Amino acid sequence: MRVVLQRCSRAEVRIDGETVGKIGKGFLLLVGITDGDTTAQADILAKKVAQMRVFEDAEGKMNLALNDVDGAILSISQFTLYADCKKGNRPSFIRAARPETAAPLYDYFNERLRTEYGLHVETGRFGADMKVDFINDGPVTILLDSNEL
């Protein structure tokens, strides 16, 4: 599993012009799933996201986690995180898990963030054509890969 974590001051996702998810301060997460990913990997990534200390404390140091700042999460499924660009100029997405595998694991990941860590999580709609608008705060962007944690 891969997660691109972006600290934001606001984020919103629209489908067919309708807002389906919206947060203020927090994280925009782009979540990619590949074949062979497991709930154990989702658990590891959920813990890492929940405990990531990238918000500034009173001294201006990145030392606070999402719960410390009453932040929220906008989580977006993102199969393109597993694009293979080795050959030619047209990416292959063969490494991205099929929807019947990826959708339940994506839902599991988001539910763990809610239930295990008490976080407010908004989502897009798996497989939909989504328009995501956000303000990257910092900018702070961190790539998390379950194979590297």
DSSP file (Angstrom, degrees, kcal/mol; ACC not computed):
  #  RESIDUE AA STRUCTURE BP1 BP2  ACC     N-H-->O    O-->H-N    N-H-->O    O-->H-N    TCO  KAPPA ALPHA  PHI   PSI    X-CA   Y-CA   Z-CA
    1    1 A M              0   0    0      0, 0.0   145,-2.9     0, 0.0     2,-0.4   0.000 360.0 360.0 360.0 146.1    0.0    0.0    0.0
    2    2 A R  E     -AB  32 145A   0     30,-2.5    30,-3.1   143,-0.2     2,-0.4  -0.985 360.0-172.6-128.1 141.3    1.1    3.5   -0.7
    3    3 A V  E     -AB  31 144A   0    141,-3.0   141,-3.1    -2,-0.4     2,-0.7  -0.992  12.9-156.4-132.8 126.4   -0.3    6.7    0.9
    4    4 A V  E     -AB  30 143A   0     26,-2.5    26,-2.1    -2,-0.4     2,-0.5  -0.920  20.0-160.9 -96.9 114.8    0.6   10.2   -0.2
    5    5 A L  E     -AB  29 142A   0    137,-3.2   137,-2.9    -2,-0.7     2,-0.5  -0.861  10.1-176.7-101.3 124.5    0.0   12.4    2.9
    6    6 A Q  E     -AB  28 141A   0     22,-2.3    22,-2.7    -2,-0.5     2,-0.3  -0.975  22.6-136.2-125.5 120.0   -0.4   16.1    2.3
    7    7 A R  E     -A   27   0A   0    133,-1.9   130,-2.8    -2,-0.5   133,-0.5  -0.563  36.8-179.3 -70.5 131.3   -0.9   18.5    5.2
    8    8 A C  E     -AB  26 136A   0     18,-3.0    18,-2.3    -2,-0.3   128,-0.2  -0.925  43.6-147.5-135.7 157.4   -3.7   20.9    4.2
    9    9 A S  E    S-     0   0A   0    126,-2.0     2,-0.3     1,-0.4   127,-0.1   0.617  93.8  -6.0 -93.2 -17.7   -5.6   23.8    5.4
   10   10 A R  E     - B   0 135A   0    125,-0.7   125,-2.1    16,-0.1    -1,-0.4  -0.936  63.6-174.6-167.0 155.2   -8.7   22.6    3.5
   11   11 A A  E     -CB  23 134A   0     12,-2.0    12,-2.7    -2,-0.3     2,-0.3  -0.985   2.6-179.8-155.0 147.6   -9.6   19.9    1.0
   12   12 A E  E     -CB  22 133A   0    121,-2.6   121,-2.9    -2,-0.3     2,-0.4  -0.997  11.6-156.5-149.2 143.6  -12.7   19.0   -0.9
   13   13 A V  E     -CB  21 132A   0      8,-2.7     7,-2.5    -2,-0.3     8,-1.3  -0.991  12.5-168.8-125.4 134.1  -13.7   16.3   -3.4
   14   14 A R  E     -CB  19 131A   0    117,-2.6   117,-2.5    -2,-0.4     2,-0.4  -0.929   9.2-166.4-121.9 144.3  -16.5   16.7   -6.0
   15   15 A I  E >  S-C   18   0A   0      3,-2.7     3,-2.0    -2,-0.4   115,-0.1  -0.991  82.0 -13.9-128.6 122.8  -18.2   14.1   -8.2
   16   16 A D  T 3  S-     0   0    0    113,-0.5    -1,-0.1    -2,-0.4     3,-0.1   0.871 130.6 -53.4  51.7  40.5  -20.3   15.4  -11.1
   17   17 A G  T 3  S+     0   0    0      1,-0.2     2,-0.5   114,-0.0    -1,-0.3   0.361 115.0 116.2  81.3  -5.6  -20.3   18.9   -9.5
   18   18 A E  E <   -C   15   0A   0     -3,-2.0    -3,-2.7     2,-0.0     2,-0.5  -0.841  67.3-126.6-100.6 129.8  -21.5   17.6   -6.1
   19   19 A T  E     +C   14   0A   0     -2,-0.5    -5,-0.2    -5,-0.2     3,-0.1  -0.619  33.5 169.0 -72.4 123.0  -19.3   17.9   -3.0
   20   20 A V  E     +     0   0A   0     -7,-2.5   103,-0.4    -2,-0.5     2,-0.3   0.533  66.5  20.7-112.1 -12.3  -19.1   14.4   -1.5
   21   21 A G  E     +C   13   0A   0     -8,-1.3    -8,-2.7   101,-0.1    -1,-0.3  -0.958  63.2 167.7-157.1 138.9  -16.3   15.1    1.1
   22   22 A K  E     +C   12   0A   0     -2,-0.3     2,-0.3   -10,-0.2   -10,-0.2  -0.966   2.3 170.9-156.7 134.4  -14.9   18.2    2.6
   23   23 A I  E     -C   11   0A   0    -12,-2.7   -12,-2.0    -2,-0.3     3,-0.1  -0.917  20.8-145.6-136.4 165.1  -12.5   19.0    5.5
   24   24 A G  S    S+     0   0    0      1,-0.4    -1,-0.1    -2,-0.3    48,-0.1   0.297  75.7   3.3 -94.5-129.5  -10.7   22.0    7.0
   25   25 A K  S    S+     0   0    0    -16,-0.1    47,-1.9    45,-0.1    -1,-0.4  -0.289 101.7  66.7 -59.3 136.5   -7.3   21.6    8.6
   26   26 A G  E    S-Ad   8  72A   0    -18,-2.3   -18,-3.0    45,-0.3     2,-0.4  -0.981  81.4 -31.3 158.8-141.5   -5.9   18.1    8.3
   27   27 A F  E     -Ad   7  73A   0     45,-2.4    47,-2.7    -2,-0.3     2,-0.6  -0.955  28.4-153.9-121.6 134.6   -4.6   15.6    5.8
   28   28 A L  E     -Ad   6  74A   0    -22,-2.7   -22,-2.3    -2,-0.4     2,-0.5  -0.948  26.6-163.0 -94.9 122.6   -5.4   14.9    2.2
   29   29 A L  E     -Ad   5  75A   0     45,-3.0    47,-3.0    -2,-0.6     2,-0.6  -0.935  15.7-162.9-111.5 128.9   -4.6   11.2    1.7
   30   30 A L  E     -Ad   4  76A   0    -26,-2.1   -26,-2.5    -2,-0.5     2,-0.5  -0.962  20.1-160.9-104.3 120.3   -4.1    9.6   -1.7
   31   31 A V  E     -Ad   3  77A   0     45,-3.0    47,-3.4    -2,-0.6     2,-0.4  -0.906  11.1-175.7-115.8 119.6   -4.3    5.9   -1.1
   32   32 A G  E     -A    2   0A   0    -30,-3.1   -30,-2.5    -2,-0.5     2,-0.4  -0.917   4.8-164.5-115.0 140.8   -3.0    3.3   -3.6
   33   33 A I        -     0   0    0     -2,-0.4    64,-2.8   -32,-0.2     2,-0.3  -0.976   3.1-168.7-127.6 136.5   -3.4   -0.5   -3.2
   34   34 A T  B >   -F   96   0B   0     -2,-0.4     3,-1.9    62,-0.3    62,-0.2  -0.767  40.7 -75.3-117.6 164.7   -1.5   -3.2   -5.1
   35   35 A D  T 3  S+     0   0    0     60,-0.9     3,-0.1    -2,-0.3    -1,-0.1  -0.313 117.8  29.2 -57.8 139.0   -2.0   -7.0   -5.4
   36   36 A G  T 3  S+     0   0    0      1,-0.3    -1,-0.2    -3,-0.0     2,-0.0   0.280  82.6 139.9  92.6 -10.6   -1.0   -8.8   -2.2
   37   37 A D    <   -     0   0    0     -3,-1.9    -1,-0.3     1,-0.1     2,-0.2  -0.374  34.5-161.6 -65.1 148.1   -1.7   -5.9    0.1
   38   38 A T     >  -     0   0    0     -3,-0.1     4,-1.9     1,-0.1     3,-0.2  -0.757  35.2-105.1-128.8 169.9   -3.2   -7.0    3.4
   39   39 A T  H  > S+     0   0    0     -2,-0.2     4,-2.5     1,-0.2     5,-0.2   0.818 119.2  62.0 -64.8 -29.9   -5.2   -5.7    6.4
   40   40 A A  H  > S+     0   0    0      2,-0.2     4,-1.9     1,-0.2    -1,-0.2   0.906 104.8  46.1 -62.7 -40.2   -1.9   -5.9    8.4
   41   41 A Q  H  > S+     0   0    0      2,-0.2     4,-2.5     1,-0.2    -2,-0.2   0.894 111.0  52.5 -67.9 -39.1   -0.3   -3.4    6.0
   42   42 A A  H  X S+     0   0    0     -4,-1.9     4,-2.6     1,-0.2    -2,-0.2   0.892 108.0  52.2 -62.1 -39.0   -3.4   -1.2    6.2
   43   43 A D  H  X S+     0   0    0     -4,-2.5     4,-2.3     2,-0.2    -2,-0.2   0.920 109.5  49.0 -61.9 -44.3   -3.1   -1.3   10.0
   44   44 A I  H  X S+     0   0    0     -4,-1.9     4,-2.2     1,-0.2    -2,-0.2   0.925 114.2  45.1 -62.1 -45.7    0.5   -0.2    9.9
   45   45 A L  H  X S+     0   0    0     -4,-2.5     4,-2.8     2,-0.2     5,-0.2   0.890 110.6  53.4 -68.1 -38.7   -0.3    2.7    7.6
   46   46 A A  H  X S+     0   0    0     -4,-2.6     4,-2.7     2,-0.2    -1,-0.2   0.930 111.1  47.1 -61.0 -44.6   -3.3    3.8    9.6
   47   47 A K  H  X S+     0   0    0     -4,-2.3     4,-2.0     2,-0.2    -2,-0.2   0.924 112.4  49.7 -61.5 -44.7   -1.2    4.0   12.7
   48   48 A K  H  X S+     0   0    0     -4,-2.2     4,-0.7     2,-0.2    -2,-0.2   0.920 113.2  46.0 -62.3 -44.5    1.5    5.9   10.9
   49   49 A V  H >< S+     0   0    0     -4,-2.8     3,-0.9     1,-0.2    17,-0.3   0.942 113.0  49.7 -62.4 -48.0   -0.9    8.4    9.5
   50   50 A A  H 3< S+     0   0    0     -4,-2.7    17,-0.5     1,-0.2    16,-0.4   0.828 118.3  38.8 -62.6 -32.5   -2.7    8.9   12.8
   51   51 A Q  H 3< S+     0   0    0     -4,-2.0     2,-0.3    -5,-0.2    -1,-0.2   0.409  80.8 128.1-101.5   2.2    0.5    9.4   14.7
   52   52 A M    <<  -     0   0    0     -3,-0.9     2,-1.1    -4,-0.7    14,-0.4  -0.441  48.8-151.8 -63.6 120.2    2.4   11.5   12.1
   53   53 A R        +     0   0    0     -2,-0.3    12,-0.3     1,-0.2    -1,-0.1  -0.751  48.2 128.3 -99.5  89.8    3.6   14.7   13.8
   54   54 A V        +     0   0    0     -2,-1.1     2,-0.4    10,-0.9    -1,-0.2   0.233  41.2  97.9-127.8  11.6    3.7   17.3   11.1
   55   55 A F  E    S-G   64   0C   0      9,-2.2     9,-2.7    -3,-0.1     8,-2.2  -0.827  78.6-106.6-102.3 144.8    1.8   20.2   12.7
   56   56 A E  E     -G   62   0C   0     -2,-0.4     6,-0.2     6,-0.3     2,-0.1  -0.419  27.7-149.9 -75.0 139.4    3.6   23.0   14.4
   57   57 A D    >   -     0   0    0      4,-2.3     3,-2.0    -2,-0.1    -1,-0.1  -0.202  46.4 -76.3 -88.8-171.2    3.6   23.4   18.1
   58   58 A A  T 3  S+     0   0    0      1,-0.3    -2,-0.1     2,-0.1    -1,-0.0   0.722 133.7  53.1 -62.7 -21.5    3.9   26.7   20.0
   59   59 A E  T 3  S-     0   0    0      2,-0.2    -1,-0.3     0, 0.0     3,-0.1   0.344 119.8-107.5 -96.7   5.7    7.6   26.8   19.2
   60   60 A G  S <  S+     0   0    0     -3,-2.0     2,-0.3     1,-0.3    -2,-0.1   0.583  75.9 133.9  82.2   9.5    7.1   26.4   15.5
   61   61 A K        -     0   0    0     -6,-0.1    -4,-2.3     1,-0.0     2,-1.3  -0.731  68.1-113.0 -93.7 141.9    8.4   22.8   15.4
   62   62 A M  E    S+G   56   0C   0     -2,-0.3    -6,-0.3    -6,-0.2    -9,-0.1  -0.602  74.6 124.1 -71.4  98.7    6.5   20.0   13.6
   63   63 A N  E     +     0   0C   0     -8,-2.2     2,-0.4    -2,-1.3    -1,-0.2   0.363  39.3  89.6-142.1  -0.8    5.7   18.2   16.7
   64   64 A L  E     -G   55   0C   0     -9,-2.7    -9,-2.2    -3,-0.2   -10,-0.9  -0.844  57.8-142.9-113.5 144.6    1.9   17.7   16.8
   65   65 A A     >  -     0   0    0     -2,-0.4     4,-0.9   -12,-0.3     3,-0.5  -0.398  37.3 -92.3 -93.9 174.9   -0.3   14.9   15.4
   66   66 A L  T >4>S+     0   0    0    -16,-0.4     5,-2.5   -14,-0.4     3,-1.0   0.893 125.0  50.1 -56.1 -47.4   -3.8   15.2   13.8
   67   67 A N  G >45S+     0   0    0    -17,-0.5     3,-0.9     1,-0.2    -1,-0.2   0.815 103.4  61.9 -63.6 -29.5   -5.7   14.7   17.0
   68   68 A D  G 345S+     0   0    0     -3,-0.5    -1,-0.2     1,-0.2    -2,-0.2   0.758 112.5  36.0 -66.8 -24.6   -3.6   17.4   18.7
   69   69 A V  G <<5S-     0   0    0     -3,-1.0    -1,-0.2    -4,-0.9    -2,-0.2   0.215 111.5-114.2-113.9  13.4   -4.9   20.0   16.3
   70   70 A D  T < 5 +     0   0    0     -3,-0.9    -3,-0.2    -4,-0.2   -45,-0.1   0.890  62.0 163.7  53.4  42.5   -8.5   18.7   15.9
   71   71 A G      < -     0   0    0     -5,-2.5    49,-0.5    -6,-0.1   -45,-0.3  -0.344  25.6-149.2 -87.2 170.1   -7.7   17.9   12.3
   72   72 A A  E     -de  26 120A   0    -47,-1.9   -45,-2.4    47,-0.1     2,-0.4  -0.761  10.2-121.8-131.2 175.4   -9.6   15.7    9.9
   73   73 A I  E     -de  27 121A   0     47,-2.5    49,-3.3    -2,-0.2     2,-0.6  -0.975   7.9-163.4-126.4 136.3   -8.8   13.5    6.9
   74   74 A L  E     -de  28 122A   0    -47,-2.7   -45,-3.0    -2,-0.4     2,-0.5  -0.976  22.3-164.2-111.8 113.0  -10.0   13.5    3.3
   75   75 A S  E     -de  29 123A   0     47,-2.8    49,-1.4    -2,-0.6     2,-0.4  -0.866   7.6-174.4-106.3 126.9   -9.1   10.1    1.9
   76   76 A I  E     -d   30   0A   0    -47,-3.0   -45,-3.0    -2,-0.5     2,-0.2  -0.978  25.4-126.1-123.6 126.3   -9.1    9.5   -1.9
   77   77 A S  E     -d   31   0A   0     -2,-0.4     2,-0.2   -47,-0.2   -45,-0.2  -0.508  30.5-176.8 -68.7 139.5   -8.5    6.2   -3.6
   78   78 A Q    >   +     0   0    0    -47,-3.4     3,-1.7    -2,-0.2     4,-0.1  -0.668  19.3 174.1-147.0  82.2   -5.7    6.6   -6.1
   79   79 A F  G >  S+     0   0    0      1,-0.3     3,-1.8    -2,-0.2    -1,-0.1   0.742  75.6  75.4 -63.3 -22.2   -4.8    3.6   -8.3
   80   80 A T  G >  S+     0   0    0      1,-0.3     3,-1.6     2,-0.1    -1,-0.3   0.602  72.4  82.1 -69.6  -9.1   -2.4    5.7  -10.3
   81   81 A L  G <  S+     0   0    0     -3,-1.7    -1,-0.3     1,-0.3    -2,-0.1   0.692  91.5  52.9 -65.6 -15.8    0.1    5.5   -7.4
   82   82 A Y  G <  S+     0   0    0     -3,-1.8    13,-0.5    -4,-0.1    -1,-0.3  -0.043  79.5 144.0-107.9  30.8    1.1    2.1   -8.8
   83   83 A A    <   -     0   0    0     -3,-1.6     2,-0.6    12,-0.1    10,-0.2  -0.480  42.4-145.7 -67.7 137.1    1.7    3.4  -12.4
   84   84 A D  B     +H   92   0D   0      8,-3.0     8,-2.3    -2,-0.2     3,-0.2  -0.938  23.7 171.2-105.8 115.3    4.6    1.7  -14.1
   85   85 A C        +     0   0    0     -2,-0.6    -1,-0.1     6,-0.2    -2,-0.0   0.096  43.2 108.3-112.2  20.9    6.4    4.2  -16.3
   86   86 A K  S    S+     0   0    0      1,-0.1     2,-0.5     6,-0.1    -1,-0.1   0.872  74.9  50.9 -68.8 -37.9    9.4    2.1  -17.4
   87   87 A K  S    S-     0   0    0     -3,-0.2     3,-0.3     3,-0.1    -1,-0.1  -0.890 114.1 -38.2-109.0 126.2    8.3    1.6  -21.0
   88   88 A G  S    S-     0   0    0     -2,-0.5     0, 0.0     1,-0.2     0, 0.0  -0.101  84.2 -67.1  64.9-159.7    7.3    4.4  -23.3
   89   89 A N  S    S+     0   0    0      2,-0.1    -1,-0.2     1,-0.1    -3,-0.0   0.399 107.0  84.7-113.2  -1.5    5.2    7.4  -22.3
   90   90 A R  S    S-     0   0    0     -3,-0.3    -3,-0.1    -6,-0.0    -1,-0.1  -0.914  78.7-130.6-105.2 114.8    1.9    5.7  -21.5
   91   91 A P        -     0   0    0      0, 0.0     2,-0.4     0, 0.0    -6,-0.2  -0.257  11.1-138.7 -64.5 148.4    1.8    4.4  -17.9
   92   92 A S  B     -H   84   0D   0     -8,-2.3    -8,-3.0     1,-0.1     3,-0.2  -0.879  10.2-166.4-102.8 140.5    0.7    0.8  -17.2
   93   93 A F    >   +     0   0    0     -2,-0.4     3,-1.4   -10,-0.2   -10,-0.1   0.039  51.0 119.8-113.7  24.9   -1.5    0.3  -14.2
   94   94 A I  T 3  S+     0   0    0      1,-0.3    -1,-0.1   -10,-0.1   -11,-0.1   0.759  70.5  59.5 -63.1 -25.8   -1.2   -3.5  -14.0
   95   95 A R  T 3  S+     0   0    0    -13,-0.5   -60,-0.9    -3,-0.2    -1,-0.3   0.662  82.9  98.7 -78.8 -15.9    0.3   -3.3  -10.5
   96   96 A A  B <  S-F   34   0B   0     -3,-1.4   -62,-0.3   -14,-0.2   -17,-0.1  -0.529  84.9-109.6 -71.7 137.2   -2.8   -1.6   -9.1
   97   97 A A        -     0   0    0    -64,-2.8   -64,-0.1    -2,-0.2    -1,-0.1  -0.328  36.2-100.5 -65.8 148.2   -5.1   -4.0   -7.4
   98   98 A R    >>  -     0   0    0      1,-0.1     4,-3.0    -4,-0.1     3,-1.7  -0.339  35.5-108.9 -64.5 151.1   -8.4   -4.9   -9.1
   99   99 A P  H 3> S+     0   0    0      0, 0.0     4,-2.4     0, 0.0    -1,-0.1   0.835 117.3  60.3 -53.5 -37.6  -11.4   -3.0   -7.6
  100  100 A E  H 34 S+     0   0    0      1,-0.2    -2,-0.0     2,-0.2    -3,-0.0   0.752 117.5  32.5 -66.5 -21.3  -12.9   -6.1   -6.0
  101  101 A T  H <> S+     0   0    0     -3,-1.7     4,-1.1     2,-0.1    -1,-0.2   0.821 122.0  46.3 -94.6 -44.7   -9.7   -6.4   -3.9
  102  102 A A  H  X S+     0   0    0     -4,-3.0     4,-2.8     1,-0.2     5,-0.2   0.893 103.7  59.7 -71.2 -42.2   -8.8   -2.7   -3.5
  103  103 A A  H  X S+     0   0    0     -4,-2.4     4,-2.5    -5,-0.2     5,-0.2   0.919 106.5  45.4 -59.0 -48.5  -12.2   -1.3   -2.5
  104  104 A P  H  > S+     0   0    0      0, 0.0     4,-2.2     0, 0.0    -1,-0.2   0.881 115.1  48.3 -63.8 -35.1  -12.6   -3.4    0.6
  105  105 A L  H  X S+     0   0    0     -4,-1.1     4,-2.5     2,-0.2    -2,-0.2   0.887 110.8  50.7 -71.7 -37.8   -9.1   -2.8    1.8
  106  106 A Y  H  X S+     0   0    0     -4,-2.8     4,-2.1     2,-0.2    -1,-0.2   0.928 112.3  47.3 -61.1 -46.0   -9.5    1.0    1.1
  107  107 A D  H  X S+     0   0    0     -4,-2.5     4,-2.4    -5,-0.2    -2,-0.2   0.904 111.1  51.7 -62.4 -41.6  -12.7    0.9    3.2
  108  108 A Y  H  X S+     0   0    0     -4,-2.2     4,-2.4     2,-0.2    -2,-0.2   0.930 108.4  51.3 -60.2 -47.3  -10.9   -1.1    6.0
  109  109 A F  H  X S+     0   0    0     -4,-2.5     4,-1.8     1,-0.2    -2,-0.2   0.925 112.3  45.7 -56.2 -48.5   -8.1    1.5    6.1
  110  110 A N  H  X S+     0   0    0     -4,-2.1     4,-1.7     1,-0.2    -1,-0.2   0.886 111.5  52.1 -65.4 -38.5  -10.5    4.4    6.5
  111  111 A E  H  X S+     0   0    0     -4,-2.4     4,-3.2     1,-0.2     5,-0.4   0.868 106.3  54.2 -67.5 -35.7  -12.5    2.6    9.1
  112  112 A R  H  X>S+     0   0    0     -4,-2.4     4,-1.9     1,-0.2     5,-1.0   0.909 106.0  52.4 -62.7 -41.6   -9.4    1.9   11.1
  113  113 A L  H  <5S+     0   0    0     -4,-1.8     6,-2.0    -5,-0.2     4,-0.5   0.892 115.7  42.2 -60.4 -38.3   -8.6    5.6   11.1
  114  114 A R  H  X5S+     0   0    0     -4,-1.7     4,-0.9     4,-0.2    -2,-0.2   0.960 125.4  29.3 -71.7 -53.4  -12.1    6.3   12.4
  115  115 A T  H  <5S+     0   0    0     -4,-3.2    -3,-0.2     2,-0.2    -2,-0.2   0.903 125.9  38.7 -83.0 -42.4  -12.5    3.5   15.0
  116  116 A E  T  <5S+     0   0    0     -4,-1.9    -3,-0.2    -5,-0.4    -1,-0.2   0.844 132.3  24.1 -77.5 -33.8   -8.9    2.8   16.3
  117  117 A Y  T  4<S-     0   0    0     -5,-1.0    -2,-0.2    -4,-0.5    -3,-0.2   0.412  96.8-124.7-116.9  -0.3   -7.7    6.4   16.3
  118  118 A G     <  +     0   0    0     -4,-0.9     2,-0.3    -6,-0.2    -4,-0.2   0.788  54.7 155.3  65.6  29.6  -10.9    8.4   16.6
  119  119 A L        -     0   0    0     -6,-2.0     2,-0.6   -47,-0.0    -1,-0.2  -0.634  48.6-120.9 -93.3 147.2  -10.3   10.5   13.5
  120  120 A H  E     -e   72   0A   0    -49,-0.5   -47,-2.5    -2,-0.3     2,-0.5  -0.774  37.3-172.5 -82.8 119.6  -12.9   12.2   11.4
  121  121 A V  E     -e   73   0A   0     -2,-0.6     2,-0.3   -49,-0.2   -47,-0.2  -0.966  12.6-174.7-124.3 120.4  -12.5   10.8    7.9
  122  122 A E  E     -e   74   0A   0    -49,-3.3   -47,-2.8    -2,-0.5     2,-0.3  -0.766  15.2-166.5-100.8 154.6  -14.3   12.0    4.8
  123  123 A T  E     -e   75   0A   0   -103,-0.4   -47,-0.2    -2,-0.3  -110,-0.1  -0.910  20.4-130.5-137.0 165.2  -13.8   10.1    1.5
  124  124 A G        -     0   0    0    -49,-1.4     2,-0.5    -2,-0.3    -1,-0.1   0.076  51.0 -82.0 -84.5-151.2  -14.4   10.3   -2.2
  125  125 A R    >   -     0   0    0    -48,-0.1     3,-2.3     3,-0.1     5,-0.0  -0.984  45.1-111.5-124.6 121.0  -16.1    7.5   -4.0
  126  126 A F  T 3  S+     0   0    0     -2,-0.5     3,-0.1     1,-0.3   -48,-0.0  -0.220  98.9   5.4 -53.8 128.8  -14.0    4.5   -5.0
  127  127 A G  T 3  S+     0   0    0      1,-0.3    -1,-0.3   -50,-0.1     2,-0.1   0.365  99.9 127.4  81.9  -4.8  -13.6    4.3   -8.8
  128  128 A A  S <  S-     0   0    0     -3,-2.3     2,-0.9     1,-0.1    -1,-0.3  -0.415  71.6-107.0 -83.0 160.0  -15.4    7.5   -9.5
  129  129 A D        -     0   0    0     -2,-0.1  -113,-0.5    -3,-0.1     2,-0.3  -0.798  52.9-172.5 -82.9 107.0  -14.0   10.4  -11.6
  130  130 A M        -     0   0    0     -2,-0.9     2,-0.6  -115,-0.1  -115,-0.2  -0.780  26.8-148.6-111.7 147.8  -13.3   12.9   -8.8
  131  131 A K  E     -B   14   0A   0   -117,-2.5  -117,-2.6    -2,-0.3     2,-0.5  -0.972  20.8-164.7-112.1 117.7  -12.2   16.5   -8.8
  132  132 A V  E     -B   13   0A   0     -2,-0.6     2,-0.4  -119,-0.2  -119,-0.2  -0.897   8.5-177.6-111.0 129.6  -10.0   17.2   -5.7
  133  133 A D  E     +B   12   0A   0   -121,-2.9  -121,-2.6    -2,-0.5     2,-0.3  -0.991  17.8 145.7-125.9 130.2   -9.3   20.7   -4.6
  134  134 A F  E     -B   11   0A   0     -2,-0.4     2,-0.6  -123,-0.2  -123,-0.2  -0.990  44.8-124.1-157.6 163.5   -7.0   21.5   -1.6
  135  135 A I  E     -B   10   0A   0   -125,-2.1  -126,-2.0    -2,-0.3  -125,-0.7  -0.961  27.5-141.5-113.6 112.6   -4.5   23.9   -0.2
  136  136 A N  E     -B    8   0A   0     -2,-0.6     2,-0.7  -128,-0.2  -128,-0.3  -0.632  17.9-142.2 -74.3 120.3   -1.3   22.1    0.7
  137  137 A D  E    S-     0   0A   0   -130,-2.8     3,-0.4    -2,-0.5  -130,-0.2  -0.771  73.5  -9.1 -91.9 113.9   -0.1   23.7    3.9
  138  138 A G  E    S-     0   0A   0     -2,-0.7    -1,-0.1     1,-0.3     2,-0.1  -0.548 107.9 -90.6 133.8 -69.4    3.7   24.2    4.1
  139  139 A P  E    S+     0   0A   0      0, 0.0     2,-0.5     0, 0.0    -1,-0.3   0.522  73.6 170.7 -74.6 142.7    3.8   22.5    1.6
  140  140 A V  E     +     0   0A   0   -133,-0.5  -133,-1.9    -3,-0.4     2,-0.4  -0.982   2.3 163.6-122.4 117.3    4.1   19.3    3.5
  141  141 A T  E     -B    6   0A   0     -2,-0.5     2,-0.4  -135,-0.2  -135,-0.2  -0.991   9.8-177.4-136.5 125.5    3.9   16.1    1.4
  142  142 A I  E     -B    5   0A   0   -137,-2.9  -137,-3.2    -2,-0.4     2,-0.6  -0.985  17.3-145.2-129.5 132.2    5.1   12.7    2.6
  143  143 A L  E     -B    4   0A   0     -2,-0.4     2,-0.5  -139,-0.2  -139,-0.2  -0.858  16.6-170.7 -97.1 123.4    5.1    9.4    0.8
  144  144 A L  E     -B    3   0A   0   -141,-3.1  -141,-3.0    -2,-0.6     2,-0.4  -0.961   3.9-176.2-114.4 130.4    4.4    6.3    2.9
  145  145 A D  E >   -B    2   0A   0     -2,-0.5     3,-2.3  -143,-0.2     4,-0.3  -0.994  24.1-144.0-127.8 124.5    4.9    2.8    1.5
  146  146 A S  G >  S+     0   0    0   -145,-2.9     3,-0.7    -2,-0.4  -144,-0.1   0.739 101.0  60.8 -62.2 -22.4    3.9   -0.2    3.6
  147  147 A N  G 3  S+     0   0    0   -146,-0.4    -1,-0.3     1,-0.2  -145,-0.1   0.568 106.6  46.8 -78.8  -8.1    6.9   -2.1    2.2
  148  148 A E  G <         0   0    0     -3,-2.3    -1,-0.2     1,-0.1    -2,-0.2   0.325 360.0 360.0-114.1   5.6    9.3    0.5    3.6
  149  149 A L    <         0   0    0     -3,-0.7    -2,-0.1    -4,-0.3    -3,-0.1   0.407 360.0 360.0-106.2 360.0    7.8    0.7    7.1
